Amino acid sequence: MLAYRQITAAGWPTRDAAELVGVSRATATRKPTLSLPVPAPTPVPANKLSRGERARILDLVNSPQFVDLPPIQIYARLLDQGVYLGSISTIYRILTENKQVKERRRMARHPARAIPELAATGPGQCYSWDITKLPGPIKGTWFDCYVMIDIFSRYIVGAHVHASESGELAVEMMKEIFAIHGTPHVVHADRGTSMTSKTVAALLSDLEVTKSHSRPRVSNDNPFSEGFFKTLKFAPVFPENFNSVGEARAFMADFVENYNHAHRHTGIALNTPADVHYGLAARKAIERSATLAAARAQNPERFSTARDPNILTLHDTVWINKPAEQDKVQPAATLAA
């Protein structure tokens, strides 16, 4: 910038001087930034322990007399002996600096649970089931609703209401469902007492059905059952309570009928579960595409693309915990539970 100042001092315009020097006029005319003051060194606290004193404390807490005791016990016992080397927090800081503060009790080490990865490429391959509580006539009383869903079609293949929960009632439900809709390759559930009961396990084993369970405390491992329960209990028609088991059964029968045959599900291309379960969705997709094509031809300016909306595309495979990368799609029967 010395050359720039010499040129402008000789009477040249600032623009010409900047061009001759090869910098922008804004840069050349900018005032020099004042240098920041050098911060003063941080004073050493007068009460800071010396390196020797810290080493003495570390050696003492690691001695055979105190090695198994926490700092608060060491502090108290030293005081009783007429010795003061530092506060409790000071002892903790010295141990932390030397990475000697950790949980020393014997803790249970639970092995990592395998993530259930299940795929269905058509109806009847993988069923998901769970039990939800329906409010009874008196506060604090509940009826148990057993619900089983085909994860590919979202079709409710069974919904039974009982006054209690047990593995025997679950087995009765499964036998009835399998007799009507066929035996699936995989049955998935969470880890409730009925789901993990020996009666359910024996039935599935006898039928050679793969048994799959969610990981403990991971609700996302059973998304289809949880999603249906949310749809059920947030529906405007869901009552505050049921006066009897019979009333709850009648309500669930009507709700499931409407859900299976009238509810358009976003997860299955806005089809009803019955359309997908019984193979009617393909024909409806053709009819919908024709309707959209006619509307597009009549008012092309109202459509930004010639393709049908993605929400109307039915997926070929439905997953529970789809892997981030998989080489090929495997049917539910071949995947580990």
GUTOR-37184 format. One record per atom (N, C-alpha, C): residue number from 0; residue in one letter; z, x negated, y. Coordinates in steps of 0.001 Angstrom, whole numbers, plus 500000, padded with zeros to 6 digits. Atoms other than C-alpha are relative to their C-alpha. Example, Ala and Ser with C-alpha at 12.3 -4.5 7.8 and 13.67 -1.06 7.14 Angstrom:
BEGIN
nr,rest,up,east,north
0,A,500000,499110,498810
0,A,507800,487700,495500
0,A,500000,499100,501200
1,S,499940,500820,498810
1,S,507140,486330,498940
1,S,500730,500770,501090
This chain:
BEGIN
nr,rest,up,east,north
0,M,500000,499191,498795
0,M,500000,500000,500000
0,M,500000,499148,501269
1,L,500012,500878,498827
1,L,500213,496965,502277
1,L,498635,499994,500655
2,A,501363,499994,499452
2,A,496394,496935,502666
2,A,499730,501292,500753
3,Y,500202,498709,499331
3,Y,496397,500639,503558
3,Y,500672,500010,501365
4,R,499301,500011,498705
4,R,499019,500133,506264
4,R,499331,499065,501006
5,Q,500691,500921,499078
5,Q,497121,497181,507706
5,Q,498729,500628,500563
6,I,501249,499363,499542
6,I,493876,499185,507892
6,I,500296,501102,501001
7,T,499677,498914,499045
7,T,495483,502203,509534
7,T,500586,499435,501290
8,A,499466,500617,498778
8,A,497328,499899,511968
8,A,498884,499485,500890
9,A,501152,500477,499225
9,A,493905,498586,513028
9,A,499232,501139,500643
10,G,500632,498862,499348
10,G,492946,502123,514092
10,G,499078,500807,499119
11,W,500867,499236,500886
11,W,491030,503362,511054
11,W,500645,501344,499665
12,P,499450,498711,500435
12,P,491411,507037,510059
12,P,500642,499866,498612
13,T,499277,500087,501279
13,T,493751,507638,507170
13,T,499095,500324,498810
14,R,500906,499661,501104
14,R,490990,509224,505059
14,R,499146,498800,499608
15,D,500847,501164,500286
15,D,488717,506189,505422
15,D,500827,498863,499403
16,A,499154,501070,500522
16,A,491603,503812,504810
16,A,500347,500244,498537
17,A,499684,499676,501385
17,A,492528,505641,501612
17,A,498808,499744,499089
18,E,501195,500251,500807
18,E,488926,505469,500355
18,E,499773,498512,499796
19,L,500194,501438,500140
19,L,488737,501738,501066
19,L,500991,499379,499024
20,V,498975,500550,500892
20,V,491993,501060,499230
20,V,499825,500524,498575
21,G,500202,499429,501334
21,G,491043,503363,496321
21,G,501116,500882,499516
22,V,498951,499063,500375
22,V,493955,505789,496380
22,V,499809,501275,500797
23,S,500090,498758,499254
23,S,494322,509385,497466
23,S,500828,499913,501276
24,R,499285,500048,498725
24,R,495438,510019,501007
24,R,501421,500536,499838
25,A,498642,499461,500219
25,A,498390,512086,499743
25,A,500938,498930,499448
26,T,499172,501073,500568
26,T,499624,509142,497685
26,T,500294,498931,501039
27,A,499827,501073,499021
27,A,499076,506668,500506
27,A,500978,500367,501093
28,T,499136,499583,498891
28,T,500928,508737,503090
28,T,501375,500466,499536
29,R,498709,499546,500499
29,R,503829,509694,500805
29,R,501076,498991,500380
30,K,498891,500863,499616
30,K,507144,508362,501987
30,K,500574,499336,498758
31,P,499429,500679,501173
31,P,508646,505771,499668
31,P,501322,500636,499596
32,T,498772,499404,500535
32,T,511346,507144,497417
32,T,501150,499012,500105
33,L,498837,500856,499879
33,L,514732,505822,498138
33,L,500537,499670,498616
34,S,499461,500404,501296
34,S,516182,503891,495229
34,S,501355,500647,499779
35,L,498746,499340,500333
35,L,518984,505653,493437
35,L,501132,498989,499938
36,P,498874,500936,500056
36,P,522404,504108,493738
36,P,500383,499682,498559
37,V,499579,500422,501328
37,V,523567,502163,490732
37,V,501395,500557,499739
38,P,498673,499422,500242
38,P,526431,504077,489139
38,P,501040,498915,499744
39,A,498910,500955,500193
39,A,529725,502311,489176
39,A,500426,500006,498537
40,P,499567,500033,501410
40,P,530973,501175,485767
40,P,501227,500880,499788
41,T,498888,499115,500341
41,T,533325,503586,484072
41,T,501260,499171,499779
42,P,498774,500790,500179
42,P,536844,502288,484375
42,P,500608,500226,498621
43,V,499337,499914,501300
43,V,538674,501586,481163
43,V,501359,500661,500186
44,P,498698,499343,499837
44,P,541634,503989,480761
44,P,501146,499025,499728
45,A,498857,500916,500150
45,A,544956,502231,481128
45,A,500721,500201,498678
46,N,499267,499712,501232
46,N,546296,503958,478006
46,N,499142,499806,498750
47,K,500874,500190,501160
47,K,543374,502992,475742
47,K,500579,498949,499066
48,L,499492,500938,500984
48,L,544422,501336,472516
48,L,499051,498816,499864
49,S,500821,501188,500213
49,S,543217,497820,471947
49,S,499381,500033,498606
50,R,500644,500063,501294
50,R,540980,496919,469039
50,R,500996,499662,498893
51,G,498992,500363,500991
51,G,543917,495354,467242
51,G,500907,501163,499666
52,E,499135,498853,500249
52,E,546083,498449,467692
52,E,499285,501066,499153
53,R,500753,499016,500785
53,R,543330,500698,466315
53,R,499853,499530,498548
54,A,500103,500531,501364
54,A,542867,498394,463338
54,A,501321,500145,499259
55,R,498688,499864,500625
55,R,546617,498510,462683
55,R,500237,501429,499527
56,I,499843,498594,500396
56,I,546622,502333,462639
56,I,499135,500312,498789
57,L,500901,499745,501130
57,L,543614,502405,460302
57,L,500544,499386,498712
58,D,499434,500642,501188
58,D,545253,499930,457934
58,D,501214,500764,499497
59,L,498778,499305,500397
59,L,548478,501934,457971
59,L,499684,501314,499283
60,V,500303,498712,500633
60,V,546914,505330,457163
60,V,499295,499803,498657
61,N,500647,500294,501275
61,N,544947,503673,454334
61,N,500912,499257,499029
62,S,499050,500693,500871
62,S,548040,502013,452893
62,S,500416,500919,498866
63,P,499580,499159,501132
63,P,549351,503210,449514
63,P,501033,501050,500384
64,Q,498954,499070,499619
64,Q,552229,504936,451308
64,Q,499434,501267,500647
65,F,500506,498867,499213
65,F,550058,507191,453498
65,F,498574,500422,499647
66,V,501418,499754,500222
66,V,546575,507231,451959
66,V,499707,501440,499590
67,D,500226,498638,500460
67,D,547017,510720,450453
67,D,500545,501054,500966
68,L,499380,499065,499062
68,L,548634,512300,453520
68,L,499098,500259,501194
69,P,500752,499707,498777
69,P,547021,514066,456501
69,P,500679,499365,501210
70,P,499422,500657,498816
70,P,547564,512587,459997
70,P,501287,500633,500505
71,I,498795,499367,499473
71,I,550175,515179,460955
71,I,501227,499595,499178
72,Q,498893,500447,500844
72,Q,552350,514140,457975
72,Q,500321,498523,500273
73,I,499790,501425,499696
73,I,551834,510448,458750
73,I,500745,499849,501320
74,Y,499362,500054,498676
74,Y,552788,511019,462392
74,Y,501485,500328,499904
75,A,498603,499579,500102
75,A,555986,512858,461454
75,A,500840,498980,499246
76,R,499226,500946,500797
76,R,557081,510319,458833
76,R,500214,498688,500750
77,L,499812,501201,499194
77,L,556500,507388,461176
77,L,501081,500219,501065
78,L,498962,499706,499008
78,L,558610,509088,463843
78,L,501387,499958,499364
79,D,498713,500030,500694
79,D,561395,509560,461291
79,D,500437,498573,499681
80,Q,499685,501410,500243
80,Q,561190,505805,460639
80,Q,500170,499218,501295
81,G,499845,500665,498700
81,G,561434,505078,464377
81,G,498762,499236,500428
82,V,501260,500695,499680
82,V,557764,504056,464656
82,V,499060,500982,500677
83,Y,501039,499211,499333
83,Y,555209,505395,467126
83,Y,498805,499090,500259
84,L,501224,500783,499802
84,L,551658,504049,466957
84,L,498950,500743,500814
85,G,500970,499195,499263
85,G,549733,506907,468562
85,G,500208,501466,499679
86,S,499860,498572,500211
86,S,549396,510675,468794
86,S,499222,500440,498759
87,I,500722,499453,501160
87,I,548100,512903,466019
87,I,498501,499992,500269
88,S,501432,499977,499670
88,S,544773,513334,467827
88,S,499410,498595,500016
89,T,500479,501386,500023
89,T,544493,509550,468234
89,T,499727,499549,498569
90,I,500211,500371,501401
90,I,544906,509072,464487
90,I,498737,500668,499457
91,Y,501205,499291,500437
91,Y,542239,511744,463873
91,Y,498741,499335,500569
92,R,501181,500637,499386
92,R,539836,510043,466331
92,R,499656,498701,499287
93,I,500255,501277,500684
93,I,540256,506675,464606
93,I,499413,500249,498606
94,L,500539,499674,501317
94,L,539636,508260,461195
94,L,498566,500521,500103
95,T,501351,499474,499810
95,T,536580,510111,462533
95,T,499013,498883,500285
96,E,500884,501122,499689
96,E,535099,506928,463978
96,E,499645,499196,498756
97,N,500221,500756,501235
97,N,535428,505338,460537
97,N,499548,500886,498843
98,K,500541,499053,500981
98,K,534048,508442,458725
98,K,500953,500196,498823
99,Q,498992,499787,501033
99,Q,537276,509065,456864
99,Q,500655,501377,500113
100,V,499490,498641,499894
100,V,537831,512697,457863
100,V,499076,500906,499207
101,K,500789,499108,500828
101,K,536600,515077,455162
101,K,500936,500848,499158
102,E,499222,499149,500883
102,E,537736,517792,452794
102,E,500314,499230,498723
103,R,499604,500807,501152
103,R,539747,516035,450113
103,R,500446,500840,498812
104,R,499630,499161,501135
104,R,540608,519050,447972
104,R,498828,500144,499037
105,R,501056,499766,500977
105,R,538680,519718,444786
105,R,499412,501384,500252
106,M,500662,498751,499661
106,M,536172,522400,445785
106,M,498997,500359,498915
107,A,500987,499542,500980
107,A,534009,524522,443523
107,A,498604,499692,500513
108,R,501383,500309,499662
108,R,530388,523447,443518
108,R,499095,500954,499223
109,H,500848,499012,500653
109,H,528086,526362,442789
109,H,498564,499497,499947
110,P,501396,500446,500083
110,P,524626,525477,441503
110,P,499079,500916,500798
111,A,500971,499217,499234
111,A,521663,526616,443566
111,A,499327,501020,499088
112,R,500633,498942,500769
112,R,520239,529931,442367
112,R,498484,499932,500175
113,A,501462,499969,499928
113,A,516557,530156,441542
113,A,499553,501224,500785
114,I,500538,498896,499207
114,I,514569,532304,443958
114,I,499122,500861,499100
115,P,500879,499154,500812
115,P,513101,535324,442137
115,P,498639,500146,500674
116,E,501370,499908,499489
116,E,509315,535217,442609
116,E,499207,500881,499052
117,L,500637,499002,500851
117,L,507679,538345,441209
117,L,498750,500534,500679
118,A,501251,499475,499471
118,A,504129,539606,441642
118,A,499539,501158,499137
119,A,500596,498871,500701
119,A,502492,542896,440719
119,A,498585,500197,500524
120,T,501400,499786,499620
120,T,498728,543398,440710
120,T,499540,501417,499720
121,G,500321,498612,500259
121,G,498863,547056,439737
121,G,501249,500789,499694
122,P,498833,499165,500309
122,P,501181,550005,439052
122,P,500504,499736,498583
123,G,499416,500091,501322
123,G,503555,549889,436114
123,G,500366,498611,499546
124,Q,499699,501374,500403
124,Q,504089,546128,436105
124,Q,501429,499585,500335
125,C,498685,500449,499547
125,C,507290,545596,438088
125,C,500724,501145,500689
126,Y,499160,498977,499402
126,Y,510028,548121,438864
126,Y,501207,499339,500657
127,S,498793,500439,499301
127,S,512856,547568,441342
127,S,500957,501182,500057
128,W,499053,498883,499942
128,W,516037,549617,441193
128,W,501310,499579,500627
129,D,498711,500246,499351
129,D,519347,549956,442975
129,D,500744,501324,500066
130,I,499146,498814,499860
130,I,522177,552405,443619
130,I,500501,500062,501430
131,T,499479,499807,498647
131,T,523098,553829,447011
131,T,501007,501144,499986
132,K,498939,498999,499907
132,K,526029,555971,448086
132,K,499554,501167,500891
133,L,500245,498797,499215
133,L,525571,559552,449278
133,L,501355,500618,500354
134,P,498679,499496,499592
134,P,528485,561022,451315
134,P,500338,501340,499344
135,G,499542,498777,500643
135,G,530506,563677,449492
135,G,500626,500975,500972
136,P,499459,498948,499117
136,P,532280,566769,450836
136,P,501231,499564,500779
137,I,498785,500476,499341
137,I,535460,564869,451763
137,I,499794,498557,500406
138,K,500137,501363,499514
138,K,535632,561711,453821
138,K,500580,499016,498986
139,G,499555,500990,500961
139,G,535849,558716,451518
139,G,499531,500274,498586
140,T,500558,499702,501322
140,T,534177,560434,448544
140,T,498486,499838,500045
141,W,501432,500322,500019
141,W,530671,559500,447442
141,W,499397,500421,498669
142,F,500801,499832,501204
142,F,527960,560368,444971
142,F,499071,498793,499885
143,D,500837,501179,500237
143,D,525883,557617,443398
143,D,498571,500423,499684
144,C,501417,499677,500170
144,C,522107,557807,443675
144,C,499287,498795,499408
145,Y,500730,501056,500700
145,Y,520158,555681,441164
145,Y,498510,500194,500304
146,V,501410,499884,499612
146,V,516617,554969,442409
146,V,499215,498825,499433
147,M,500893,501037,500532
147,M,513809,553057,440673
147,M,498625,500167,500622
148,I,501257,499997,499243
148,I,510599,552103,442510
148,I,499001,499076,499323
149,D,501102,500883,500386
149,D,507237,550742,441409
149,D,499623,499185,501238
150,I,500170,500790,498781
150,I,506852,547816,443823
150,I,498542,499942,500467
151,F,501400,500068,499588
151,F,503032,547864,443806
151,F,499598,501244,500789
152,S,500419,498753,499361
152,S,502588,551528,444733
152,S,501060,500612,500893
153,R,498836,499433,499303
153,R,506046,552198,446267
153,R,500348,501394,499478
154,Y,499756,498682,500584
154,Y,506120,555247,444005
154,Y,501407,500046,499417
155,I,498660,499816,500549
155,I,509633,556514,443218
155,I,499844,500586,498600
156,V,500187,499527,501372
156,V,509468,556746,439438
156,V,501233,500720,499480
157,G,498797,499290,500414
157,G,513033,558036,439199
157,G,501074,499938,501052
158,A,498870,499940,499073
158,A,515956,559171,441380
158,A,501026,500960,499411
159,H,498971,499201,500637
159,H,519101,560398,439650
159,H,501303,499900,500791
160,V,498734,499961,499271
160,V,522367,561443,441329
160,V,501117,500341,499018
161,H,498845,499780,500870
161,H,525709,561222,439513
161,H,501280,499868,500833
162,A,498721,500064,499310
162,A,529355,561477,440453
162,A,500648,498632,499890
163,S,499416,501325,500182
163,S,530029,557911,439326
163,S,498888,499014,499683
164,E,500950,501063,500303
164,E,528341,554589,438635
164,E,500388,499343,498690
165,S,499726,500668,501266
165,S,528021,553088,435174
165,S,498696,499503,499408
166,G,501169,500528,500665
166,G,525665,551070,433067
166,G,499386,501008,499037
167,E,500515,499008,500928
167,E,525362,553932,430539
167,E,499095,501002,500708
168,L,500846,499073,499246
168,L,523997,556292,433207
168,L,498702,499323,500428
169,A,501211,500738,499644
169,A,521564,553588,434306
169,A,499043,499918,498818
170,V,500835,500059,501201
170,V,520312,553242,430738
170,V,499311,501342,499758
171,E,500606,498680,500159
171,E,519745,557012,430513
171,E,498833,500184,500956
172,M,501077,499879,499024
172,M,517689,556886,433700
172,M,498789,499189,499571
173,M,501110,500864,500373
173,M,515589,553971,432457
173,M,499240,500548,498801
174,K,500672,499441,501172
174,K,514861,555595,429095
174,K,499096,501167,500404
175,E,500804,498867,499549
175,E,513638,558747,430831
175,E,498775,499531,500784
176,I,501109,500496,499184
176,I,511507,556806,433321
176,I,498953,499310,499135
177,F,500947,500724,500842
177,F,509954,554548,430700
177,F,499215,500949,499095
178,A,500704,499032,500842
178,A,509095,557557,428530
178,A,498902,500719,500776
179,I,500986,499274,499190
179,I,507209,559189,431411
179,I,498947,499061,500582
180,H,500905,500881,499257
180,H,505689,556253,433312
180,H,499615,498735,499245
181,G,500304,501202,500753
181,G,505551,553572,430640
181,G,501013,498899,500262
182,T,499056,501112,499889
182,T,507556,550412,430090
182,T,499399,498885,500841
183,P,500550,501058,499136
183,P,507092,547783,432836
183,P,500167,498631,499362
184,H,499816,501380,500450
184,H,506826,544035,432386
184,H,501332,499436,500492
185,V,498804,500564,499360
185,V,509741,543270,434752
185,V,500786,501121,500651
186,V,499101,499125,499246
186,V,512747,545206,436054
186,V,500881,499109,500862
187,H,499267,500833,499046
187,H,514307,543707,439178
187,H,501127,500813,500632
188,A,498849,499339,499366
188,A,517719,544538,440667
188,A,500888,498948,500620
189,D,499026,500941,499462
189,D,520588,543014,442580
189,D,501056,499721,498930
190,R,498997,500420,500973
190,R,523800,541810,440939
190,R,501210,500927,499969
191,G,498917,499038,500129
191,G,525867,544993,440985
191,G,500490,500106,498564
192,T,499400,499929,501330
192,T,528104,545817,438045
192,T,499117,500743,499007
193,S,500883,499263,500907
193,S,525697,548368,436597
193,S,498735,499208,499697
194,M,501233,500747,500193
194,M,522671,546113,437091
194,M,500171,498851,499017
195,T,499740,501139,500884
195,T,524295,543236,435217
195,T,500773,500394,498747
196,S,499210,499548,501139
196,S,525994,545387,432574
196,S,499307,499656,498686
197,K,500541,500333,501315
197,K,525549,544612,428884
197,K,499116,501110,499462
198,T,500805,498884,500497
198,T,524157,548097,428177
198,T,498578,499938,500561
199,V,501324,500130,499395
199,V,521284,547616,430644
199,V,499284,498780,499441
200,A,500619,501217,500524
200,A,520666,544068,429437
200,A,499513,500208,498566
201,A,500396,499758,501391
201,A,520553,545250,425799
201,A,498752,500865,499924
202,L,501187,499142,500000
202,L,518044,548000,426566
202,L,498754,499214,500371
203,L,501166,500767,499557
203,L,515695,545680,428452
203,L,499614,498953,498965
204,S,500300,500985,501036
204,S,516008,543059,425733
204,S,499302,500649,498809
205,D,500619,499297,501122
205,D,515157,545581,423009
205,D,498551,500391,500317
206,L,501353,499597,499602
206,L,512089,546710,424975
206,L,499134,498809,500401
207,E,500701,501234,499617
207,E,511093,543070,425689
207,E,499538,500054,501457
208,V,500240,499949,498558
208,V,511264,543694,429438
208,V,500745,498840,500656
209,T,499356,501113,499296
209,T,511956,540670,431630
209,T,500997,500540,501020
210,K,498944,499575,499079
210,K,515225,541122,433533
210,K,500077,499010,501157
211,S,499951,500850,498803
211,S,515261,539782,437121
211,S,501111,500476,500916
212,H,498904,499656,499091
212,H,518160,539639,439583
212,H,499861,499247,501313
213,S,499954,500647,498693
213,S,518571,538867,443254
213,S,501019,498866,499977
214,R,498978,501020,499828
214,R,520467,535815,444359
214,R,501257,500627,500605
215,P,498782,499436,499416
215,P,524119,536462,445283
215,P,499950,500006,501527
216,R,499887,499832,498544
216,R,524539,537764,448845
216,R,498670,499782,500716
217,V,501322,500097,499369
217,V,520766,537749,449524
217,V,499326,501357,499853
218,S,500549,498647,500079
218,S,519671,541304,450309
218,S,498478,499994,500040
219,N,501463,500048,499910
219,N,516086,540225,451025
219,N,499330,499826,498646
220,D,500589,500154,501324
220,D,515591,539573,447320
220,D,499687,501345,499348
221,N,500292,498665,500533
221,N,515442,543342,446714
221,N,499467,500880,501127
222,P,500417,499355,498760
222,P,513366,544487,449706
222,P,499503,501424,499824
223,F,500602,498680,500152
223,F,511659,547558,448253
223,F,501053,501083,499845
224,S,498912,499034,500123
224,S,514849,549333,447219
224,S,500746,500161,501321
225,E,499289,499936,498720
225,E,516596,548424,450474
225,E,499164,500723,501051
226,G,500876,499325,499044
226,G,513568,549601,452469
226,G,499982,501507,499781
227,F,499980,498560,500268
227,F,513544,552969,450736
227,F,501312,500627,500429
228,F,498707,499451,499608
228,F,517268,553463,451302
228,F,500094,500165,501522
229,K,499993,499862,498538
229,K,516776,552831,455021
229,K,499159,501198,500428
230,T,500835,498834,499694
230,T,513915,555357,455131
230,T,500736,501289,499686
231,L,499247,498808,500411
231,L,516123,557849,453292
231,L,501086,500353,501003
232,K,498803,499685,499216
232,K,519239,557545,455421
232,K,499740,500104,501494
233,F,500349,499836,498589
233,F,517463,557335,458783
233,F,499069,501188,500213
234,A,500859,498824,499862
234,A,515362,560425,458061
234,A,500751,501108,500735
235,P,499325,498917,499268
235,P,516105,563373,460392
235,P,500613,501059,499081
236,V,499504,498953,500900
236,V,516670,565633,457370
236,V,501211,499549,499187
237,F,498868,500478,500803
237,F,519372,563418,455832
237,F,501295,500586,500557
238,P,498792,499317,499486
238,P,522643,565421,456084
238,P,501174,499056,500173
239,E,498791,500793,499819
239,E,526041,564158,457131
239,E,500786,499880,498710
240,N,499298,500060,501281
240,N,527463,564987,453711
240,N,499398,501041,499052
241,F,500436,499057,501019
241,F,526762,566834,450470
241,F,501240,500671,499411
242,N,498841,499258,500490
242,N,529074,569559,449183
242,N,500206,499874,498503
243,S,499878,500112,501449
243,S,528350,568932,445512
243,S,498914,499076,499478
244,V,501020,500824,500640
244,V,526399,566781,443075
244,V,498684,500773,499910
245,G,501207,499181,500094
245,G,523978,569671,442603
245,G,499227,500040,501311
246,E,500669,499991,498694
246,E,523260,569842,446327
246,E,499329,498663,500273
247,A,500586,501324,499796
247,A,522663,566082,446448
247,A,498755,499816,499127
248,R,501162,500111,500880
248,R,520301,566279,443457
248,R,498817,500800,500532
249,A,501086,499180,499454
249,A,518294,569097,445030
249,A,499373,499332,501221
250,F,500537,500689,498817
250,F,517969,567179,448294
250,F,499149,498814,499593
251,M,500754,501189,500404
251,M,516852,563984,446556
251,M,498697,500389,499323
252,A,501238,499563,500645
252,A,514304,565884,444460
252,A,498945,500365,501044
253,D,500941,499629,498940
253,D,512708,567354,447596
253,D,499554,498781,500790
254,F,500344,501177,499183
254,F,512876,564073,449511
254,F,499041,499086,499249
255,V,500865,500879,500791
255,V,511307,562041,446687
255,V,498615,500611,499848
256,E,501306,499335,500105
256,E,508550,564633,446229
256,E,499187,499802,501280
257,N,500692,500195,498726
257,N,507674,564424,449932
257,N,499633,498535,500208
258,Y,500256,501432,499825
258,Y,507965,560611,449942
258,Y,498822,499554,499144
259,N,501063,500433,500902
259,N,505679,560188,446945
259,N,498638,500583,500354
260,H,501280,499306,499861
260,H,502999,562697,447931
260,H,499586,500299,501439
261,A,500354,499698,498611
261,A,503114,563069,451735
261,A,500240,498837,500954
262,H,499664,501101,499101
262,H,504640,559924,453262
262,H,498923,498917,499969
263,R,500987,501075,499897
263,R,501984,557454,454491
263,R,500728,498693,500249
264,H,499208,501229,499990
264,H,503394,554012,453813
264,H,499190,498868,500621
265,T,500717,501093,499331
265,T,502456,551088,456082
265,T,499744,498826,499071
266,G,500181,501125,500915
266,G,502834,548608,453211
266,G,498881,500188,499006
267,I,501084,499726,500948
267,I,500090,550296,451155
267,I,498837,500672,500717
268,A,501201,499597,499245
268,A,497366,550796,453779
268,A,500055,501463,500437
269,L,499801,498634,499517
269,L,498794,554101,455080
269,L,499590,501048,498972
270,N,500197,499045,501080
270,N,498293,555742,451702
270,N,501353,500561,499582
271,T,498770,499523,500609
271,T,500845,557866,449924
271,T,500253,499193,498729
272,P,499740,500710,501248
272,P,502607,556176,447004
272,P,499278,500603,498797
273,A,500680,499365,501128
273,A,501068,558736,444635
273,A,498524,499616,499950
274,D,501409,500393,499973
274,D,497529,557855,445778
274,D,499793,498621,499390
275,V,500130,501365,500534
275,V,498101,554186,444961
275,V,500401,499971,498535
276,H,499484,500038,501366
276,H,500067,554848,441780
276,H,498993,500565,499006
277,Y,500935,499343,500919
277,Y,497395,557095,440289
277,Y,498535,499659,500291
278,G,501355,500511,499824
278,G,494348,555186,441537
278,G,499102,500804,500901
279,L,500806,499202,499086
279,L,493189,557539,444288
279,L,499749,499308,501334
280,A,500087,500650,498694
280,A,493465,555042,447151
280,A,498608,499456,500286
281,A,501334,500568,499772
281,A,490023,553464,446642
281,A,499038,501047,500555
282,R,500884,498942,499499
282,R,488199,556760,447115
282,R,500382,500392,501418
283,K,499571,499654,498646
283,K,490309,557565,450183
283,K,499607,498921,501001
284,A,500407,501081,499110
284,A,489505,554148,451639
284,A,498541,500160,500404
285,I,501421,499774,499689
285,I,485775,554957,451413
285,I,499855,501154,500983
286,E,500075,498849,499101
286,E,486303,558334,453085
286,E,500501,499642,501399
287,R,499487,500410,498686
287,R,488396,556803,455866
287,R,499005,499099,500712
288,S,500976,500899,499396
288,S,485809,554073,456458
288,S,498805,500760,500538
289,A,501117,499184,499526
289,A,483076,556696,456743
289,A,500382,500751,501271
290,T,499527,499305,498797
290,T,485144,558656,459271
290,T,500022,499066,501201
291,L,499965,500970,498909
291,L,485704,555537,461361
291,L,498600,499570,500417
292,A,501379,500390,499667
292,A,482015,554577,461149
292,A,499328,501063,500854
293,A,500578,498915,499199
293,A,481000,558002,462477
293,A,500573,500006,501408
294,A,499380,500048,498667
294,A,483499,557757,465330
294,A,499503,498800,500787
295,R,500489,501215,499344
295,R,482295,554224,466098
295,R,498569,500181,500499
296,A,501380,499757,499589
296,A,478672,555365,466234
296,A,499927,500966,501179
297,Q,500002,499022,498921
297,Q,479535,558253,468526
297,Q,500533,499414,501305
298,N,499396,500615,498808
298,N,481687,556206,470934
298,N,500219,498510,499754
299,P,499838,501428,500327
299,P,480986,552497,470366
299,P,500857,499247,501007
300,E,499229,500708,498978
300,E,482666,551524,473637
300,E,501501,500088,499761
301,R,498571,499841,500278
301,R,486006,552646,472259
301,R,500486,499103,498861
302,F,499646,500867,501122
302,F,485963,550095,469413
302,F,499654,498562,500354
303,S,500222,501407,499666
303,S,486346,546371,469920
303,S,499371,499224,498859
304,T,500567,500688,501149
304,T,485143,545461,466437
304,T,499376,501017,499061
305,A,500657,499120,500968
305,A,482925,546865,463716
305,A,500792,500128,498708
306,R,499201,499957,501216
306,R,485588,546283,461075
306,R,501079,501072,500095
307,D,498887,499054,500036
307,D,488183,548795,459994
307,D,501309,499267,500276
308,P,498711,500661,499704
308,P,491780,548082,461092
308,P,500613,499373,498745
309,N,499374,500700,501126
309,N,493666,545621,458903
309,N,501075,500837,499310
310,I,498920,499203,500592
310,I,496442,548152,458369
310,I,499478,500934,498920
311,L,500599,499141,501012
311,L,493993,550168,456233
311,L,499534,499226,498770
312,T,500387,500832,501139
312,T,493445,547258,453815
312,T,501128,499951,498985
313,L,499000,500000,501063
313,L,495272,547627,450522
313,L,500028,498629,499329
314,H,499866,501334,500580
314,H,496608,544309,449202
314,H,499794,500047,498481
315,D,500231,500089,501446
315,D,495565,543211,445715
315,D,501275,499649,499242
316,T,498781,500464,500658
316,T,498967,541690,444963
316,T,501199,500272,500897
317,V,498742,499756,499283
317,V,502491,542696,445983
317,V,501040,499037,499442
318,W,499048,501049,500395
318,W,505201,540037,445933
318,W,501422,500369,500365
319,I,498604,500184,499586
319,I,508939,539748,445916
319,I,500191,498499,500136
320,N,499862,501430,499695
320,N,509472,536356,447594
320,N,498718,499234,499626
321,K,501262,500704,500234
321,K,505878,535174,447719
321,K,500178,498517,500294
322,P,499872,501440,499744
322,P,505776,531368,447362
322,P,499156,499590,501203
323,A,500748,500483,498840
323,A,504621,529429,450394
323,A,498602,499576,499597
324,E,501294,500405,500517
324,E,501809,527965,448327
324,E,499980,500264,498496
325,Q,500165,499807,501427
325,Q,500604,529143,444953
325,Q,498537,499748,499646
326,D,501353,500352,500403
326,D,497569,527896,443057
326,D,499203,501222,499597
327,K,500704,498794,500423
327,K,496711,531274,441593
327,K,500999,501134,499876
328,V,499146,498827,500104
328,V,498081,534803,441416
328,V,500357,500208,498540
329,Q,499537,499746,501355
329,Q,500184,535422,438339
329,Q,500582,501401,499931
330,P,499391,498674,500135
330,P,501093,538882,437086
330,P,501489,499894,499793
331,A,498534,500018,500049
331,A,504744,539862,437071
331,A,500524,499594,498641
332,A,499488,500280,501333
332,A,505047,539474,433321
332,A,500126,498526,499722
333,T,499987,501429,500286
333,T,504457,535720,433495
333,T,500917,499223,500900
334,L,499158,500723,499056
334,L,506846,534866,436299
334,L,501442,499981,499518
335,A,498602,500145,500414
335,A,510376,533591,435748
335,A,500871,500979,500747
336,A,499080,499049,499359
336,A,513134,536071,436435
336,A,501073,499244,500711
